[in-house]
Amino acid sequence: MVLTSNNGAPYLKHDLLTRTKGNLVISPPHGLYPAIALIPTLGVLPQFDSLASHAVGFGPMFLASVGSVIAQITAVYYINMIGEEKEGPHEDTHGDCVPGSTSSPLRLVCLVVFVMVQLSEIKSALEFLDYVFCVPSVPSSHVPILREKNVKLLAVKTLVKNDKGEEFRVEGFAAGGFTQLGRIWALFWVLVDVVVNAVVLMYGSIFVLFSGTNEELILNAVALNFISKIDDTAYDFLITRMVKGWIDELPEVGLVVGGTNKHRVERRRLVAQVIGQWVQILVLVIVTLLCWRSVC
């Protein structure tokens, strides 16, 4: 079967996906912190309406989230202690982070990879924040009505036309949204995600740059990347496929270039998507240089 447009020209795969999703799609993110933020507030099934059912359904997820934060902060605390021990004897050494026996190119590679991993985690948290701001608000008084009608947050396909008259069938929100308390809960976990990764980045760079040997340098970099992935590991281990499916059921937000106000890609967002790769490279270079200069 060949799909054709109105003028008979065959569709490319890109055109087909664009017409069914939009030029830009804002999706609910996967991860431990997005799960504990979004599932209890947006993806709650009608039968999860009591405190006991919330404790059974979401208790392990909450404990894993709190445990991941504690584990990462504890690791950072000991990283800081080790960094201070290594820094102390070499305070008089100017322009060099170590007593001598590591390769500068290897040290730079390990630092760049570590910074890239942490910036990727922070970027995911900001994408999480973007989705939170796209979710509509709903008065708390509407929640009992939605539960009575056996309705949770629904995704619907909406027909949107751009300035050229081209039609797009994009996904959006049909019913439900964040209550005021639910949005505060979600923003709290966004903040936790950003702060934890920023702290790991700040103290981890010291730990990498004060490694004494090439072997120690590589081991330290691997260990730090392991610490930054504690929450992802907990998510993959703990969350079942059914619970992950609750996130997949949340609506995506389809945006169209030249569409209606509700589904229009803002110019600054479009520009950011086009030049974003160069901006991310620039941010990586700047943050890496700041880490190197602040320590060395």
C-alpha positions in Angstrom: 0.0 0.0 0.0 1.4 3.4 -1.1 0.3 6.4 1.0 -0.2 9.5 -1.1 -0.8 13.1 -0.3 -3.6 15.2 -1.8 -1.5 16.0 -4.9 -0.6 12.4 -5.5 3.0 12.6 -4.2 4.1 9.6 -2.1 4.6 10.1 1.6 7.9 9.5 3.1 8.0 7.8 6.5 8.9 11.1 8.1 5.8 12.7 6.6 3.6 9.8 7.8 4.9 10.1 11.4 4.6 13.9 11.3 1.0 13.7 10.3 0.1 11.3 13.0 2.2 12.8 15.8 3.0 16.4 14.9 6.2 18.2 14.2 7.3 18.0 17.8 6.0 15.5 20.5 6.4 16.1 24.2 6.1 12.7 25.9 5.9 11.6 29.5 9.4 10.6 30.5 10.4 7.3 31.9 12.4 7.1 35.1 12.0 6.6 38.9 11.4 10.3 39.7 9.0 10.9 36.9 7.1 7.7 37.9 6.6 8.7 41.5 5.6 12.2 40.3 3.2 11.3 37.5 1.7 8.0 38.3 0.0 8.8 41.6 -1.2 12.2 40.3 -2.1 11.5 36.7 -2.1 7.8 36.0 -4.1 6.7 39.1 -6.7 4.1 38.2 -10.1 4.7 39.8 -9.7 1.7 42.1 -6.6 3.4 43.7 -8.8 5.9 45.6 -8.0 4.9 49.2 -4.9 5.4 51.4 -4.4 1.7 51.7 -4.5 1.1 47.9 -2.0 4.0 47.4 0.3 2.5 50.0 0.2 -0.9 48.3 0.4 0.4 44.7 2.9 3.2 45.2 4.7 2.5 48.5 7.6 0.5 46.9 8.0 3.2 44.3 8.1 6.0 46.9 10.6 4.0 49.1 12.8 3.4 46.1 12.8 7.1 45.2 13.7 8.2 48.7 16.3 5.4 49.0 17.9 6.5 45.7 18.2 10.1 46.9 19.7 9.0 50.2 22.1 6.6 48.4 23.3 9.2 46.0 23.7 11.9 48.6 25.6 9.4 50.9 27.9 8.5 48.0 28.5 12.2 47.3 29.4 12.8 51.0 32.1 10.1 51.0 33.3 11.3 47.6 33.7 14.8 49.1 35.7 13.3 52.1 38.0 11.3 49.8 38.4 14.4 47.6 39.5 16.5 50.5 41.9 13.9 51.7 43.5 13.8 48.2 43.5 17.6 47.8 45.1 18.3 51.2 48.7 17.1 50.6 48.8 18.8 47.1 47.4 22.3 47.9 50.7 23.8 46.9 50.8 22.2 43.5 49.7 24.8 41.0 48.2 23.8 37.6 48.1 20.1 38.3 45.3 18.1 40.0 47.4 15.1 41.0 50.9 14.3 42.2 51.9 13.3 38.8 51.3 9.9 37.4 48.1 10.2 35.3 47.8 11.1 31.7 46.2 14.5 31.0 44.4 13.3 27.8 42.9 10.3 29.7 41.9 12.6 32.6 40.2 15.0 30.1 38.4 12.1 28.4 37.1 10.7 31.7 36.0 14.2 32.8 34.2 14.9 29.6 32.3 11.6 29.6 31.4 12.1 33.3 30.1 15.6 32.7 28.2 14.4 29.6 26.5 11.7 31.6 25.5 14.2 34.4 24.3 16.8 31.9 22.2 14.1 30.1 20.5 13.4 33.5 19.8 17.1 34.0 18.5 17.4 30.5 16.1 14.5 31.1 14.9 16.3 34.3 14.3 19.5 32.3 12.3 17.5 29.7 10.4 16.1 32.6 9.7 19.7 33.7 8.6 20.6 30.2 6.0 17.8 30.3 4.7 18.9 33.7 4.1 22.4 32.5 2.2 21.0 29.4 -0.3 19.1 31.6 -3.5 21.1 32.3 -4.8 21.9 35.7 -8.0 20.5 37.2 -9.9 21.8 40.3 -9.8 19.4 43.2 -13.6 19.4 43.2 -13.6 17.7 39.8 -11.6 14.7 41.0 -14.5 12.9 42.7 -16.6 13.5 39.6 -13.9 11.9 37.4 -13.6 9.0 39.7 -17.4 8.5 39.8 -17.4 8.4 36.0 -14.5 5.9 36.0 -12.3 8.4 34.2 -8.6 9.1 34.6 -6.4 11.3 32.4 -7.3 10.5 28.9 -5.5 10.9 25.6 -7.4 11.8 22.4 -6.5 12.4 18.8 -7.2 15.9 17.6 -7.4 17.1 14.0 -5.1 20.2 13.6 -4.5 22.2 10.4 -1.5 24.3 9.8 -1.3 27.6 7.9 -1.0 25.7 4.6 -4.2 23.7 5.3 -2.3 20.4 5.9 -4.0 18.1 8.4 -2.3 16.6 11.4 -3.9 14.1 13.8 -2.1 14.8 17.1 -2.5 13.5 20.6 -3.6 15.7 23.5 -5.4 15.8 26.8 -9.1 15.0 27.0 -9.9 14.9 30.7 -8.2 15.4 34.0 -4.9 17.0 34.8 -2.9 18.2 37.8 -4.6 19.4 41.0 -2.6 22.1 42.7 -1.2 19.7 45.2 -0.4 17.2 42.4 1.6 19.8 40.4 3.6 20.8 43.5 4.4 17.1 44.1 5.6 16.8 40.5 7.7 20.0 40.7 9.2 18.8 43.9 10.6 15.6 42.2 11.8 17.6 39.2 13.8 19.8 41.7 15.1 16.6 43.5 16.2 15.2 40.1 18.1 18.4 39.1 19.7 19.0 42.5 21.0 15.4 43.0 22.6 15.3 39.6 24.1 18.8 40.0 25.6 17.8 43.3 27.0 14.6 41.9 28.5 16.7 39.0 30.1 19.2 41.3 31.8 16.8 43.7 32.4 14.0 41.2 34.5 16.2 39.0 36.9 16.7 42.0 37.0 13.0 42.5 37.9 12.4 38.9 40.6 15.1 38.6 42.4 14.1 41.8 42.9 10.5 40.8 46.5 9.3 41.4 47.0 6.8 38.6 45.5 6.0 35.3 43.9 2.9 36.7 42.4 4.8 39.6 41.2 7.5 37.2 39.2 5.0 35.1 37.8 3.2 38.1 36.7 6.5 39.7 35.0 7.6 36.5 33.2 4.3 36.2 32.2 4.4 39.9 30.8 7.9 39.5 28.7 7.0 36.5 27.4 4.0 38.5 26.4 6.4 41.3 24.6 8.7 38.9 22.5 5.7 37.6 21.3 4.5 41.0 17.8 5.8 40.4 17.6 4.3 36.9 18.8 0.9 38.2 16.1 1.0 40.9 13.5 1.9 38.3 14.5 -1.0 36.0 14.7 -3.5 38.9 11.6 -2.5 40.8 8.9 -1.2 38.4 6.9 -3.8 36.7 5.7 -3.7 33.1 2.2 -3.0 34.1 3.2 0.0 36.2 5.5 1.2 33.4 2.5 0.9 31.1 0.6 3.5 33.2 3.2 6.0 32.1 2.8 5.0 28.5 -1.0 5.5 28.8 -0.4 9.2 29.7 -1.1 11.6 26.8 1.6 12.9 24.6 1.5 16.5 23.4 1.6 16.9 19.7 2.7 20.3 18.4 2.5 21.5 14.8 4.3 24.3 13.0 1.7 26.9 12.1 -1.1 25.0 13.9 -3.7 26.3 16.3 -2.6 28.2 19.5 -3.2 25.1 21.6 -1.1 22.8 19.3 1.4 25.4 17.8 5.1 25.0 18.1 6.4 28.3 19.5 9.2 29.8 17.4 11.7 29.8 20.2 11.0 26.1 20.9 11.5 25.3 17.2 14.7 27.3 17.0 15.9 25.5 20.2 15.2 22.1 18.6 17.1 23.1 15.4 20.3 24.5 17.1 20.0 22.5 20.3 22.7 20.1 19.4 25.2 22.9 19.0 24.0 24.5 22.2 24.5 21.2 24.1 28.0 20.9 22.7 28.8 24.4 23.9 27.3 23.7 27.3 29.4 20.5 27.6 32.6 22.4 26.7 31.8 25.3 29.1 30.9 23.0 32.1 34.0 20.8 31.5 36.3 23.8 31.4 34.7 25.2 34.6 35.2 21.9 36.4 38.8 21.7 35.2 39.7 25.3 36.0 37.9 25.3 39.4 39.8 22.2 40.5 43.1 22.5 38.7 
